[in-house]
Amino acid sequence: MTVAAISIALVILATASAANAAECIDAKAAKAGFVLSKPGISSEFRPSAGGMMHIANTYESASPQTQFLFGGLIEVFRDSNTGQLAMIPFSDLRKLFPLKAGAKSKTTFVRLAPNKQPKGTETLELAVKGKETFSLGTCKYNVLAVKETTKNQAGETLDEFTALYAPDLQAVLAKRYDEGTSAESVVGYEVIKPLAE
């Protein structure tokens, strides 16, 4: 290989590396929106007014779904062909952010769906257990491990998982279920990219 050929090859490699690095969305780029995906689902994230994150989910085997999550973490509205759901909190969610390691909170809310009477209030308990790193392809993100527990009015647990939440993106990149048991599993996105123009 000639010196010129080697130089061209190095320029091509450097350009390819820069292109790959450019695909990693940082906090500034996240404000323009981004796409998280894995086989079977693609989710478009768009920051919205009032601290909301608007998420449009497209599934391979189900109808599309729209969600609004406060801070990209707490679901307050969901809409799909199977119905609508709203979670109305009884306290100011803004006081929970920014999240910090060790923080704990309890938020009482009522779940509303068309043509259904609420069956009582529910409580969302958040416990920020610590910091971790999560990889999306070649991109690495600092995440907070946030244990989310939803309980009904009688105190029975309805749902529980640990969200791996990226504050820079205002997005949950993965969820860990049955943590600390032999059945522990992680369900998460695998790719991040900018929104198509």
Secondary structure by P-SEA (a helix, b strand, c coil): ccaaaaaaaaaaaaaaaaaaaaacccaaaaaaccccccccbbbbbbbbcccbbbbbbbbccccbbbbbbcccccccccccccbbbbbbbcccccccccccccccbbbbbbbbccccccccbbbbbbbbccccccccccccccccbbbbbbbcccccccbbbbbbcccccccccccccccccccbbbbbbcccccccc
